[in-house]
Amino acid sequence: QVQLVESGGGLVQAGGSLRLSCAGSGIISSINVMGWYRQAPGKQRELVASITNNGGTNYADSVKGRFTISKDNAKNTVYLQMSSLSPEDTALYYCNARRSTMIGYRDYWGQGTQVTVSS
């Protein structure tokens, strides 16, 4: 099993920055991709950014140039540095870990951390 614990959310003014952290434990060596998703009220959960085992990254168009995903393998921790935040970034942010399986993949989720951006 994999356990994920997010931290770093909070209230910030538009234009500000926040850094989210996701600490993983369990069978982390089996994980292929880690990422951050977000879900705003009334909207579907969407991918924000992801990072593969070899460091390849992927970002949603809406956050490119503003958000940076990174990881510290020694600490089993993934970070999301968010800058130039806008009210549209307000959402519950979830950490995700994906493990490939024989028939597809399995996702693990953290409990979420709230990010609120005031105008």
N, C-alpha and C positions, 0 to 999 in steps of 0.2 A: 504494500500500500504506500501511497504518497500523500503526505500532508503538506498543505500550503497555508501560510499565514501572512496576510497583507498588513501593511502599516504605512503611515505617511499621509493619509488623506486629511482633509480639513476644509476650512473656509478661507478663500483667498480672493482678493480683488482682481478685477479684470486687468490683464497685463502682467500679473504676478506669476510666480513659479511654485511648483511643488515637486517633491521627489517621492515616489511610491517605492516601497520595498516589498519583496515577496520572498520569505524564507521557506525553503523546502526541506523536508525530512522524509525518511523512509527510503524506498528503493529509487533514489534519485538517478543512479547510474543507468536506469532503464529508460529514462526520459529522452525523447528525441528533439522536442521543440517546447519552448516555454513562451508564454505570451501574456498580454494584457487585453482584456475585453472590457467593455463598458455597456451599461444599460441605463438609459434615461427613462423617466416615467412615461409610460405609454408607448415606448419604443422597443424594438427588438435589441437583443444583445448583439453588439458588433465588435469585430476585431479592431483593436487599436494598433498593436505592434506585436511582433513575434521575433524570436531569436532561436536559431538552431544550435545544435551541438558544436558545429564548427564556426559559429559566430555570424552566420548569415542573418540579415535582418529584413523585416518587411513591415511597412507602415500603411495605415489607412491614408488615403489622399488628404483627408481633413486635418491630419496632424503632421504631415511631412514638413520638415524644416522647423517644427516647434517642439516635438517630442523626440526623445532618444531612449532606446532600450539598450540595456547592457546587463552583463552578468559577472558574478564573482564565483568561479567554480569552487574555490577553496571554502567559501562560505555557503555554498548552495543557495545563493541569493540572486534574484533578478531585480533590476531596478527600472523604473520608468521616470526619467527626468522630463518634466513638463514645463514649458516656458510659454510666454505670451498667451496665457490662458484667457479664454473668453467664456461668457455665460453658456455658450453652446457646448462647452466641455463638461458642464455639470452632469454628473452621473454617478452611479455606483460602479466602481472599478473592481474587476475580478482578475485574479491571477489564474492562469491556466497552465497545466503541464500535460503534454500529449505523449503517449507511448504507443509505438507501433505494435501491432499484434499480428498473429497469423492471418486474421480475417479482416484486418482494418486498423483501427486504433482505439485507444481508451483515453478519455479525458478525465483529469482531476481538477477540482476547483477549490479556490479559497473561499472564505466567507464574504469577501467584498470589503471595500473601504470607500467611504463616501467622499466625493470631491464636489465642492460647491463653489462656484465662481460668481461673485456678485458684480453687478455692473456699476 
